[in-house]
Amino acid sequence: MRAKWRSALLGATLALAAPLGAQGPGVFEVIASRKQPSTEPLLGGIALAHYHGPIGLRFSGALNLTNAQDSVQPMPVQSGYCRHECRGPSRRDGYYDNVGMFPSIGAWTADADLIFAPVRAVAPLRALLLGFSPYAFAGIGGYGARPANGVDTTHATWSLGAGAHHELLGWLGVGGEARYRRPFSSDSAVFRQGWRDNLEYRVGLTVSFGGRRHAAPAPVASPEPPVAGPCGRVPCAPDTATATAADPRFASRVLDVADGLVDTPYLAGGSSPRGFDAAGFVRYVFGEQGVTLPRTASEMAGVGSDVPTRVGALRPGDLLFFANDGTNINHVAIYAGRNRIIHSTATGNGVRYDTLGEDERGRWFADHLVSARRISPAAGQETRDSAPADRPDRAPRPQGASR
C-alpha cells in the first residue's frame, strides 16, 4: 500500500459514556498504533478514559489517511479551464484536475475497552515500580482497511491486551500497550499459526484531568470548630469536673423542638409560643422533653454538668451562657453544632440561629460566652416562676434588621 505517512494522525470521532458513579480522574491520550506486519499502515488518533479506582472505561479511535489514488476506486476527475493562474495540483495548458486533492481513509480502528489497573490508585505501589502502572484490558470494537488493488475489509472484533503507564509530571504521562485483536467472524483457533499477525502495538502521550489526585489529610481534632470562651481565643485548660456524655437522641429531640419555634417573637418574661425571652425559650424547649429548668439564665448555669468551652468539648444540645458585662450571666442559648446557636434574642427580634465568630454579631456572642452546661434527661431543678426576667442581650442587630 502506497500510504503517505505524513497524513497518518488524529482523525476519529469518539463518544464518552462515563460509568455511573465514577469519581476518578479522566485521561485524554494522543495515540499512534500499528499491527505486527511491517506492511500494515500506521494509524494515529485519540483516546478518552474515565477511572473509578482501579477500573477504567476507555474509548479510542485511530485513522490512516491516504491520497485518493491509493484507494481502490480513485475519485472522479473534475477538470476546468483556468482564466488566471492555475492553483490545482495538476496544470496542463491552463487546465486543472482534482486528483489527489483530498485524502481518503486507508485504515481505521475503533475500540471500547474495560481496563483493570490495580496500581493506578495506590501511590506507594507506583513508587515501588518507579512510577509505572501496569494494566490489563478487554474490549470490543472494529477494524477496517482499504488497500490499493484490494477489497475493502471491515470486521467487528474482540481484543485482549496489557500495557503500562508512566507519570512524567503528575498530570502528563506516556504509555504503551500490546493488543491481540480477533474478528468475531473468525472460527479458527485463537492462537493458530501466525497469531502474531493479529498483534497491534500502541504508544501514547496522556494528559490526566478531573478528580483530586491527592486527598487532603483528615483532621485529627474533633469536627467541632473552636469556640471562643472565657480564656479568649486560647484553649482553656481541661476542666476538673467530668461532663456527662451527650445523648445524641435527646439532643436531637431538643433541637427539633427548638427549630420548630424559629421566628417566634421576643417577649420580655415570655415563656410560651406567643413569645419568649432567652431563658423562657430554653425552659420551654427542655420542658417539652420532660426536663424542668429554672426560670432565669443565671440559675440554669447551676444545672447539669459543666462543659469546658475549649476546642471539641461542646456538643449539640449543650447550653451556652453569655454576659453583657463579661461576668454576670443574663443570656442563654442552645448549641446546635458547628458553632451555631439557637436562642430567643432581643436584638434579633425573636427565636433565630446565629453563628459564633461570624460577622460582627457572631463575634459579640463569641466574646461574651462565659460558660457551658450539659443537660441530661434526668437533670432539672424547679424554681419559683416569679423570678425576675433576664436582661436582654446587647449584641449588634443582624444586618438589615429594623431597630
Secondary structure, DSSP 4 states (H G I P E B T S, - for coil): ----GGG-S--------PPTT--SPEEEEEEEEEESSTTSPPEEEEEEEEEETTEEEEEEEEEEEEEGGGSSSPPPP--EE-SS---SS--BTTEE--TTSSEEEEEEEEEEEEEE-TTTT-HHHHHHTTTEEEEEEEEEEEEEE--TTS--EEEEEEEEEEEEEEESSSSEEEEEEEEEEEETT--S-TT-TTGGGGEEEEEEEEEEESS-SSPPPPPSS-SSPP--BTTBTSPPPPPSSPPPPP-HHHHHHHHHHHHTTTTPPB-TT-EETTEE-HHHHHHHHHHTTT----SSHHHHTTSSEE---STTT--TT-EEEE-TTSSS--EEEEEEETTEEEEEETTTTEEEEEETTSHHHHHHHHHTEEEEEE--TT------TTSPPPPPP-PPPPTT---
